[in-house]
Amino acid sequence: MQISYNPNVPAPAVLNEIKYYMACSVLKKFDEAGKISHENLRRANVAIAEQYGVLPYRV
C-alpha cells in the first residue's frame, strides 16, 4: 500500500490505525473493569482490526 505524505492531511491508513487504537483501548478498559470476558475481548479486537483494515494488537 502506498501512503502519500501530506503534512496537512493524515493518510487514511494512519487515521484507521488511530481509530483502531482508540477502540482497542476502550476494550482493554472494559476487560480491566470486568465488563467483558477475555475471550470476547480477543474476538472483538480481531473484528475491529478487520473493520479498519489493520493488523490486530496482541491482547
PyMOL Python script that loads the backbone (N, CA, C, O; Angstrom):
from pymol import cmd

cmd.read_pdbstr("""\
ATOM      1  N   MET A   1       0.852  -1.165   0.000  1.00  0.00           N
ATOM      2  CA  MET A   1       0.000   0.000   0.000  1.00  0.00           C
ATOM      3  C   MET A   1       0.901   1.231   0.000  1.00  0.00           C
ATOM      4  O   MET A   1       1.811   1.343   0.821  1.00  0.00           O
ATOM      5  N   GLN A   2       0.648   2.128  -0.900  1.00  0.00           N
ATOM      6  CA  GLN A   2       1.396   3.377  -0.990  1.00  0.00           C
ATOM      7  C   GLN A   2       0.704   4.428  -0.131  1.00  0.00           C
ATOM      8  O   GLN A   2      -0.478   4.712  -0.321  1.00  0.00           O
ATOM      9  N   ILE A   3       1.445   5.005   0.814  1.00  0.00           N
ATOM     10  CA  ILE A   3       0.908   6.052   1.672  1.00  0.00           C
ATOM     11  C   ILE A   3       1.542   7.365   1.257  1.00  0.00           C
ATOM     12  O   ILE A   3       2.755   7.544   1.363  1.00  0.00           O
ATOM     13  N   SER A   4       0.715   8.277   0.785  1.00  0.00           N
ATOM     14  CA  SER A   4       1.236   9.568   0.357  1.00  0.00           C
ATOM     15  C   SER A   4       1.487  10.452   1.577  1.00  0.00           C
ATOM     16  O   SER A   4       0.851  10.306   2.621  1.00  0.00           O
ATOM     17  N   TYR A   5       2.424  11.363   1.411  1.00  0.00           N
ATOM     18  CA  TYR A   5       2.766  12.252   2.510  1.00  0.00           C
ATOM     19  C   TYR A   5       2.215  13.636   2.236  1.00  0.00           C
ATOM     20  O   TYR A   5       2.548  14.258   1.227  1.00  0.00           O
ATOM     21  N   ASN A   6       1.380  14.112   3.126  1.00  0.00           N
ATOM     22  CA  ASN A   6       0.872  15.475   3.088  1.00  0.00           C
ATOM     23  C   ASN A   6       0.772  15.909   4.540  1.00  0.00           C
ATOM     24  O   ASN A   6      -0.063  15.388   5.278  1.00  0.00           O
ATOM     25  N   PRO A   7       1.609  16.859   4.971  1.00  0.00           N
ATOM     26  CA  PRO A   7       1.624  17.230   6.385  1.00  0.00           C
ATOM     27  C   PRO A   7       0.321  17.849   6.877  1.00  0.00           C
ATOM     28  O   PRO A   7       0.089  17.904   8.085  1.00  0.00           O
ATOM     29  N   ASN A   8      -0.527  18.312   5.980  1.00  0.00           N
ATOM     30  CA  ASN A   8      -1.778  18.944   6.384  1.00  0.00           C
ATOM     31  C   ASN A   8      -2.936  17.969   6.511  1.00  0.00           C
ATOM     32  O   ASN A   8      -3.919  18.259   7.192  1.00  0.00           O
ATOM     33  N   VAL A   9      -2.830  16.810   5.860  1.00  0.00           N
ATOM     34  CA  VAL A   9      -3.908  15.819   5.875  1.00  0.00           C
ATOM     35  C   VAL A   9      -3.308  14.444   6.141  1.00  0.00           C
ATOM     36  O   VAL A   9      -2.521  13.952   5.332  1.00  0.00           O
ATOM     37  N   PRO A  10      -3.665  13.814   7.260  1.00  0.00           N
ATOM     38  CA  PRO A  10      -3.125  12.474   7.528  1.00  0.00           C
ATOM     39  C   PRO A  10      -3.661  11.457   6.524  1.00  0.00           C
ATOM     40  O   PRO A  10      -4.778  11.587   6.023  1.00  0.00           O
ATOM     41  N   ALA A  11      -2.859  10.463   6.248  1.00  0.00           N
ATOM     42  CA  ALA A  11      -3.249   9.406   5.318  1.00  0.00           C
ATOM     43  C   ALA A  11      -4.389   8.585   5.925  1.00  0.00           C
ATOM     44  O   ALA A  11      -4.464   8.446   7.146  1.00  0.00           O
ATOM     45  N   PRO A  12      -5.272   8.043   5.094  1.00  0.00           N
ATOM     46  CA  PRO A  12      -6.376   7.218   5.605  1.00  0.00           C
ATOM     47  C   PRO A  12      -5.890   6.020   6.424  1.00  0.00           C
ATOM     48  O   PRO A  12      -6.542   5.634   7.394  1.00  0.00           O
ATOM     49  N   ALA A  13      -4.759   5.431   6.047  1.00  0.00           N
ATOM     50  CA  ALA A  13      -4.229   4.297   6.805  1.00  0.00           C
ATOM     51  C   ALA A  13      -3.840   4.719   8.219  1.00  0.00           C
ATOM     52  O   ALA A  13      -4.033   3.962   9.171  1.00  0.00           O
ATOM     53  N   VAL A  14      -3.300   5.909   8.355  1.00  0.00           N
ATOM     54  CA  VAL A  14      -2.920   6.415   9.671  1.00  0.00           C
ATOM     55  C   VAL A  14      -4.173   6.679  10.506  1.00  0.00           C
ATOM     56  O   VAL A  14      -4.210   6.348  11.691  1.00  0.00           O
ATOM     57  N   LEU A  15      -5.184   7.264   9.901  1.00  0.00           N
ATOM     58  CA  LEU A  15      -6.439   7.518  10.615  1.00  0.00           C
ATOM     59  C   LEU A  15      -7.077   6.219  11.072  1.00  0.00           C
ATOM     60  O   LEU A  15      -7.584   6.141  12.191  1.00  0.00           O
ATOM     61  N   ASN A  16      -7.060   5.194  10.222  1.00  0.00           N
ATOM     62  CA  ASN A  16      -7.632   3.902  10.600  1.00  0.00           C
ATOM     63  C   ASN A  16      -6.865   3.282  11.761  1.00  0.00           C
ATOM     64  O   ASN A  16      -7.465   2.672  12.645  1.00  0.00           O
ATOM     65  N   GLU A  17      -5.545   3.432  11.765  1.00  0.00           N
ATOM     66  CA  GLU A  17      -4.738   2.896  12.861  1.00  0.00           C
ATOM     67  C   GLU A  17      -5.062   3.609  14.173  1.00  0.00           C
ATOM     68  O   GLU A  17      -5.122   2.974  15.226  1.00  0.00           O
ATOM     69  N   ILE A  18      -5.268   4.915  14.113  1.00  0.00           N
ATOM     70  CA  ILE A  18      -5.617   5.691  15.309  1.00  0.00           C
ATOM     71  C   ILE A  18      -6.995   5.285  15.825  1.00  0.00           C
ATOM     72  O   ILE A  18      -7.181   5.108  17.029  1.00  0.00           O
ATOM     73  N   LYS A  19      -7.953   5.137  14.923  1.00  0.00           N
ATOM     74  CA  LYS A  19      -9.299   4.732  15.324  1.00  0.00           C
ATOM     75  C   LYS A  19      -9.288   3.348  15.963  1.00  0.00           C
ATOM     76  O   LYS A  19      -9.969   3.108  16.960  1.00  0.00           O
ATOM     77  N   TYR A  20      -8.508   2.440  15.378  1.00  0.00           N
ATOM     78  CA  TYR A  20      -8.399   1.092  15.937  1.00  0.00           C
ATOM     79  C   TYR A  20      -7.773   1.135  17.328  1.00  0.00           C
ATOM     80  O   TYR A  20      -8.236   0.447  18.237  1.00  0.00           O
ATOM     81  N   TYR A  21      -6.733   1.932  17.497  1.00  0.00           N
ATOM     82  CA  TYR A  21      -6.076   2.046  18.793  1.00  0.00           C
ATOM     83  C   TYR A  21      -7.045   2.555  19.853  1.00  0.00           C
ATOM     84  O   TYR A  21      -7.053   2.057  20.979  1.00  0.00           O
ATOM     85  N   MET A  22      -7.851   3.530  19.504  1.00  0.00           N
ATOM     86  CA  MET A  22      -8.821   4.070  20.461  1.00  0.00           C
ATOM     87  C   MET A  22      -9.842   3.007  20.843  1.00  0.00           C
ATOM     88  O   MET A  22     -10.169   2.861  22.021  1.00  0.00           O
ATOM     89  N   ALA A  23     -10.349   2.264  19.867  1.00  0.00           N
ATOM     90  CA  ALA A  23     -11.322   1.208  20.160  1.00  0.00           C
ATOM     91  C   ALA A  23     -10.687   0.108  21.007  1.00  0.00           C
ATOM     92  O   ALA A  23     -11.326  -0.415  21.920  1.00  0.00           O
ATOM     93  N   CYS A  24      -9.440  -0.246  20.713  1.00  0.00           N
ATOM     94  CA  CYS A  24      -8.741  -1.269  21.478  1.00  0.00           C
ATOM     95  C   CYS A  24      -8.536  -0.817  22.924  1.00  0.00           C
ATOM     96  O   CYS A  24      -8.644  -1.622  23.849  1.00  0.00           O
ATOM     97  N   SER A  25      -8.244   0.449  23.117  1.00  0.00           N
ATOM     98  CA  SER A  25      -8.059   0.982  24.465  1.00  0.00           C
ATOM     99  C   SER A  25      -9.338   0.877  25.282  1.00  0.00           C
ATOM    100  O   SER A  25      -9.292   0.547  26.467  1.00  0.00           O
ATOM    101  N   VAL A  26     -10.473   1.153  24.661  1.00  0.00           N
ATOM    102  CA  VAL A  26     -11.760   1.045  25.353  1.00  0.00           C
ATOM    103  C   VAL A  26     -12.025  -0.415  25.725  1.00  0.00           C
ATOM    104  O   VAL A  26     -12.475  -0.701  26.834  1.00  0.00           O
ATOM    105  N   LEU A  27     -11.750  -1.331  24.806  1.00  0.00           N
ATOM    106  CA  LEU A  27     -11.955  -2.745  25.104  1.00  0.00           C
ATOM    107  C   LEU A  27     -11.086  -3.199  26.272  1.00  0.00           C
ATOM    108  O   LEU A  27     -11.544  -3.965  27.120  1.00  0.00           O
ATOM    109  N   LYS A  28      -9.848  -2.739  26.325  1.00  0.00           N
ATOM    110  CA  LYS A  28      -8.963  -3.115  27.433  1.00  0.00           C
ATOM    111  C   LYS A  28      -9.495  -2.587  28.757  1.00  0.00           C
ATOM    112  O   LYS A  28      -9.402  -3.271  29.776  1.00  0.00           O
ATOM    113  N   LYS A  29     -10.052  -1.377  28.756  1.00  0.00           N
ATOM    114  CA  LYS A  29     -10.617  -0.824  29.985  1.00  0.00           C
ATOM    115  C   LYS A  29     -11.838  -1.625  30.421  1.00  0.00           C
ATOM    116  O   LYS A  29     -12.045  -1.843  31.615  1.00  0.00           O
ATOM    117  N   PHE A  30     -12.651  -2.066  29.452  1.00  0.00           N
ATOM    118  CA  PHE A  30     -13.790  -2.918  29.779  1.00  0.00           C
ATOM    119  C   PHE A  30     -13.307  -4.224  30.403  1.00  0.00           C
ATOM    120  O   PHE A  30     -13.902  -4.713  31.363  1.00  0.00           O
ATOM    121  N   ASP A  31     -12.234  -4.786  29.862  1.00  0.00           N
ATOM    122  CA  ASP A  31     -11.687  -6.031  30.388  1.00  0.00           C
ATOM    123  C   ASP A  31     -11.177  -5.831  31.808  1.00  0.00           C
ATOM    124  O   ASP A  31     -11.422  -6.668  32.676  1.00  0.00           O
ATOM    125  N   GLU A  32     -10.477  -4.742  32.051  1.00  0.00           N
ATOM    126  CA  GLU A  32      -9.952  -4.465  33.393  1.00  0.00           C
ATOM    127  C   GLU A  32     -11.076  -4.254  34.404  1.00  0.00           C
ATOM    128  O   GLU A  32     -10.936  -4.608  35.575  1.00  0.00           O
ATOM    129  N   ALA A  33     -12.195  -3.675  33.949  1.00  0.00           N
ATOM    130  CA  ALA A  33     -13.326  -3.431  34.842  1.00  0.00           C
ATOM    131  C   ALA A  33     -14.208  -4.663  34.998  1.00  0.00           C
ATOM    132  O   ALA A  33     -15.150  -4.647  35.790  1.00  0.00           O
ATOM    133  N   GLY A  34     -13.917  -5.736  34.254  1.00  0.00           N
ATOM    134  CA  GLY A  34     -14.699  -6.956  34.343  1.00  0.00           C
ATOM    135  C   GLY A  34     -16.009  -6.905  33.584  1.00  0.00           C
ATOM    136  O   GLY A  34     -16.903  -7.713  33.838  1.00  0.00           O
ATOM    137  N   LYS A  35     -16.139  -5.966  32.653  1.00  0.00           N
ATOM    138  CA  LYS A  35     -17.384  -5.831  31.896  1.00  0.00           C
ATOM    139  C   LYS A  35     -17.410  -6.692  30.635  1.00  0.00           C
ATOM    140  O   LYS A  35     -18.451  -6.822  29.991  1.00  0.00           O
ATOM    141  N   ILE A  36     -16.266  -7.279  30.283  1.00  0.00           N
ATOM    142  CA  ILE A  36     -16.185  -8.128  29.104  1.00  0.00           C
ATOM    143  C   ILE A  36     -15.203  -9.253  29.412  1.00  0.00           C
ATOM    144  O   ILE A  36     -14.188  -9.038  30.074  1.00  0.00           O
ATOM    145  N   SER A  37     -15.512 -10.449  28.929  1.00  0.00           N
ATOM    146  CA  SER A  37     -14.592 -11.566  29.168  1.00  0.00           C
ATOM    147  C   SER A  37     -13.381 -11.429  28.251  1.00  0.00           C
ATOM    148  O   SER A  37     -13.429 -10.735  27.236  1.00  0.00           O
ATOM    149  N   HIS A  38     -12.303 -12.099  28.623  1.00  0.00           N
ATOM    150  CA  HIS A  38     -11.083 -12.003  27.820  1.00  0.00           C
ATOM    151  C   HIS A  38     -11.291 -12.605  26.429  1.00  0.00           C
ATOM    152  O   HIS A  38     -10.739 -12.113  25.445  1.00  0.00           O
ATOM    153  N   GLU A  39     -12.083 -13.663  26.354  1.00  0.00           N
ATOM    154  CA  GLU A  39     -12.358 -14.282  25.051  1.00  0.00           C
ATOM    155  C   GLU A  39     -13.138 -13.322  24.152  1.00  0.00           C
ATOM    156  O   GLU A  39     -12.824 -13.190  22.970  1.00  0.00           O
ATOM    157  N   ASN A  40     -14.148 -12.656  24.701  1.00  0.00           N
ATOM    158  CA  ASN A  40     -14.902 -11.685  23.906  1.00  0.00           C
ATOM    159  C   ASN A  40     -14.038 -10.481  23.544  1.00  0.00           C
ATOM    160  O   ASN A  40     -14.201  -9.898  22.472  1.00  0.00           O
ATOM    161  N   LEU A  41     -13.131 -10.111  24.425  1.00  0.00           N
ATOM    162  CA  LEU A  41     -12.188  -9.034  24.126  1.00  0.00           C
ATOM    163  C   LEU A  41     -11.348  -9.404  22.918  1.00  0.00           C
ATOM    164  O   LEU A  41     -11.170  -8.595  22.008  1.00  0.00           O
ATOM    165  N   ARG A  42     -10.832 -10.621  22.907  1.00  0.00           N
ATOM    166  CA  ARG A  42      -9.994 -11.072  21.797  1.00  0.00           C
ATOM    167  C   ARG A  42     -10.772 -11.089  20.482  1.00  0.00           C
ATOM    168  O   ARG A  42     -10.274 -10.645  19.447  1.00  0.00           O
ATOM    169  N   ARG A  43     -11.991 -11.604  20.535  1.00  0.00           N
ATOM    170  CA  ARG A  43     -12.817 -11.667  19.326  1.00  0.00           C
ATOM    171  C   ARG A  43     -13.166 -10.274  18.810  1.00  0.00           C
ATOM    172  O   ARG A  43     -13.091 -10.015  17.609  1.00  0.00           O
ATOM    173  N   ALA A  44     -13.546  -9.380  19.719  1.00  0.00           N
ATOM    174  CA  ALA A  44     -13.882  -8.012  19.318  1.00  0.00           C
ATOM    175  C   ALA A  44     -12.661  -7.300  18.767  1.00  0.00           C
ATOM    176  O   ALA A  44     -12.768  -6.527  17.814  1.00  0.00           O
ATOM    177  N   ASN A  45     -11.508  -7.551  19.355  1.00  0.00           N
ATOM    178  CA  ASN A  45     -10.274  -6.930  18.904  1.00  0.00           C
ATOM    179  C   ASN A  45      -9.979  -7.309  17.452  1.00  0.00           C
ATOM    180  O   ASN A  45      -9.629  -6.450  16.643  1.00  0.00           O
ATOM    181  N   VAL A  46     -10.120  -8.579  17.127  1.00  0.00           N
ATOM    182  CA  VAL A  46      -9.868  -9.047  15.764  1.00  0.00           C
ATOM    183  C   VAL A  46     -10.907  -8.476  14.799  1.00  0.00           C
ATOM    184  O   VAL A  46     -10.564  -8.061  13.692  1.00  0.00           O
ATOM    185  N   ALA A  47     -12.165  -8.455  15.212  1.00  0.00           N
ATOM    186  CA  ALA A  47     -13.233  -7.939  14.345  1.00  0.00           C
ATOM    187  C   ALA A  47     -13.034  -6.453  14.045  1.00  0.00           C
ATOM    188  O   ALA A  47     -13.232  -6.016  12.911  1.00  0.00           O
ATOM    189  N   ILE A  48     -12.650  -5.689  15.043  1.00  0.00           N
ATOM    190  CA  ILE A  48     -12.438  -4.254  14.829  1.00  0.00           C
ATOM    191  C   ILE A  48     -11.220  -4.025  13.946  1.00  0.00           C
ATOM    192  O   ILE A  48     -11.229  -3.138  13.093  1.00  0.00           O
ATOM    193  N   ALA A  49     -10.174  -4.817  14.145  1.00  0.00           N
ATOM    194  CA  ALA A  49      -8.985  -4.691  13.296  1.00  0.00           C
ATOM    195  C   ALA A  49      -9.339  -4.981  11.839  1.00  0.00           C
ATOM    196  O   ALA A  49      -8.877  -4.281  10.938  1.00  0.00           O
ATOM    197  N   GLU A  50     -10.144  -5.995  11.609  1.00  0.00           N
ATOM    198  CA  GLU A  50     -10.570  -6.312  10.240  1.00  0.00           C
ATOM    199  C   GLU A  50     -11.412  -5.189   9.659  1.00  0.00           C
ATOM    200  O   GLU A  50     -11.288  -4.869   8.477  1.00  0.00           O
ATOM    201  N   GLN A  51     -12.260  -4.592  10.470  1.00  0.00           N
ATOM    202  CA  GLN A  51     -13.111  -3.499  10.006  1.00  0.00           C
ATOM    203  C   GLN A  51     -12.271  -2.320   9.525  1.00  0.00           C
ATOM    204  O   GLN A  51     -12.584  -1.709   8.503  1.00  0.00           O
ATOM    205  N   TYR A  52     -11.213  -2.001  10.254  1.00  0.00           N
ATOM    206  CA  TYR A  52     -10.370  -0.869   9.895  1.00  0.00           C
ATOM    207  C   TYR A  52      -9.240  -1.246   8.947  1.00  0.00           C
ATOM    208  O   TYR A  52      -8.525  -0.362   8.474  1.00  0.00           O
ATOM    209  N   GLY A  53      -9.057  -2.515   8.658  1.00  0.00           N
ATOM    210  CA  GLY A  53      -8.027  -2.941   7.721  1.00  0.00           C
ATOM    211  C   GLY A  53      -6.616  -2.810   8.277  1.00  0.00           C
ATOM    212  O   GLY A  53      -5.686  -2.466   7.548  1.00  0.00           O
ATOM    213  N   VAL A  54      -6.457  -3.085   9.572  1.00  0.00           N
ATOM    214  CA  VAL A  54      -5.140  -3.018  10.219  1.00  0.00           C
ATOM    215  C   VAL A  54      -4.833  -4.357  10.867  1.00  0.00           C
ATOM    216  O   VAL A  54      -5.714  -5.209  10.988  1.00  0.00           O
ATOM    217  N   LEU A  55      -3.591  -4.545  11.283  1.00  0.00           N
ATOM    218  CA  LEU A  55      -3.225  -5.770  11.991  1.00  0.00           C
ATOM    219  C   LEU A  55      -3.655  -5.651  13.449  1.00  0.00           C
ATOM    220  O   LEU A  55      -3.470  -4.600  14.062  1.00  0.00           O
ATOM    221  N   PRO A  56      -4.229  -6.719  14.013  1.00  0.00           N
ATOM    222  CA  PRO A  56      -4.681  -6.641  15.411  1.00  0.00           C
ATOM    223  C   PRO A  56      -3.511  -6.655  16.386  1.00  0.00           C
ATOM    224  O   PRO A  56      -2.481  -7.281  16.138  1.00  0.00           O
ATOM    225  N   TYR A  57      -3.694  -5.953  17.496  1.00  0.00           N
ATOM    226  CA  TYR A  57      -2.723  -5.996  18.580  1.00  0.00           C
ATOM    227  C   TYR A  57      -2.913  -7.286  19.345  1.00  0.00           C
ATOM    228  O   TYR A  57      -4.002  -7.860  19.349  1.00  0.00           O
ATOM    229  N   ARG A  58      -1.862  -7.740  19.988  1.00  0.00           N
ATOM    230  CA  ARG A  58      -1.956  -8.913  20.845  1.00  0.00           C
ATOM    231  C   ARG A  58      -2.482  -8.466  22.203  1.00  0.00           C
ATOM    232  O   ARG A  58      -1.884  -7.603  22.846  1.00  0.00           O
ATOM    233  N   VAL A  59      -3.590  -9.043  22.641  1.00  0.00           N
ATOM    234  CA  VAL A  59      -4.173  -8.689  23.939  1.00  0.00           C
ATOM    235  C   VAL A  59      -4.195  -9.870  24.851  1.00  0.00           C
ATOM    236  O   VAL A  59      -4.651  -9.763  25.989  1.00  0.00           O
TER     237      VAL A  59
END
""", "prot")
cmd.dss("prot")
cmd.show_as("cartoon", "prot")
cmd.util.cbc("prot")
cmd.orient("prot")
